[in-house]
Amino acid sequence: MDETDPKTLLITLTGKDRPGVTAAVFSRLAAAGVEVLDIEQIVLRGRLVLGVLVNAPRDWKRLRDAVTETASGLGMQVDVDRGVGDNKVRAVGRSHVTVIGSPLRAAAMAAIAGRIADCGANIDRIERMARYPVTAIDLHVSGVAPVELRRVLATEAAAQAVDIAVQPANLLRRGMRLIVMDVDSTLVQGEVIEMLAAHAGAEAEVARITEAAMRGELDFEQSLRHRVALLEGLPASALDEVYDALVLAPGARTMVRTLRRLGYRFALVSGGFSQITDRLAADLSIDFARANELEIIDGRLTGGIVGPVVDRAGKASALREFAAAVGVPQAAVIAIGDGANDLDMLDAAGLGIAYNAKPMVRDAADTAVNVPYLDAIVYLLGISREEVEAADAEVGIITPAPPL
């Protein structure tokens, strides 16, 4: 064993966690008068791993023996590694890689870690963001450009049936951002126009046209005008009945509530109808809404639309308009959608998320979320479920408890 004087000591303790472990270790370090350079500590199911990097005192062996004695008294193992210098600066090309699975299997993590290594990148840190109702893990990765890492891991995500989001590790992830959401089959379950068509006895025909339009097989504006024409004569009261029957995506209120606490702003941009989206915006305290207006005369739908249609290009234009109104760059915008009509909007945003989307949308978006929980979006932003639940509990909102 090399007995030359080291410059730094890495002290690693492992064992059963209990109150006072960290205090006892630092009391020993304080007696030696050392300087703390770095600390990492995690607890997994009651097992503690504590790593402390300190400058080495002249009599470093005495400190080693003292720490070993302390660890022994606590029933823990300790390793003291001698070395030189601080931690290496993380390599260029830093990313946050968020993995979401339900369940998240070891085989998926093995494959993902393997692809990261194949790129010549390194996983510097791993932390859990959620364990219920999905498992979400955040990996801090360095050594490869985020764009290249996203390309490699997108293929692996599909193969392993998990969701993987790759985002640059920069200040933007910590700042206030604008969330722009589609409505039908994103914020709410189902398609509003199909619900209206059910009242008009034209549900099957409208559903057929809607599905083709969302796959990108039909021009959106023409398909919309065709579908709306089938609603001619429907009483306007049907809009109230449809609104009352709407079911939000699971986690929608949690996502909006959580991110609004952090100063995020929200916008709804829909190829649906303002008579619905404006009420949703008011209900959820959403800042902006843009959608098509159904023409109503004498209390009945005419089968027409007032003004220009909010189509694929119109959604992207609204995103840019709302970003300017909020005062954030487009790079600070997160867009969420599921259909071909959302493609330009997803492309215009700094982060485009395909939420339970059609295959062509998943392929084009920055990332895809395929679990049926809209609040999984917050894990991509570095917010843990524990933090969400704690903030909710402070105002008396109790979230479901995870299974044992």
Helices and strands as residue ranges (DSSP letters): E 8-16, H 21-32, E 36-44, E 47-55, H 60-73, E 77-83, E 95-101, H 106-118, E 122-130, E 135-142, H 146-160, E 163-168, G 171-174, E 178-181, H 192-200, H 203-214, H 220-229, H 237-245, H 252-261, E 265-273, H 274-284, E 288-297, E 300-306, H 312-326, G 330-332, E 333-337, G 340-342, H 343-348, E 351-355, H 359-364, E 367-369, G 374-376, H 377-380, H 385-394
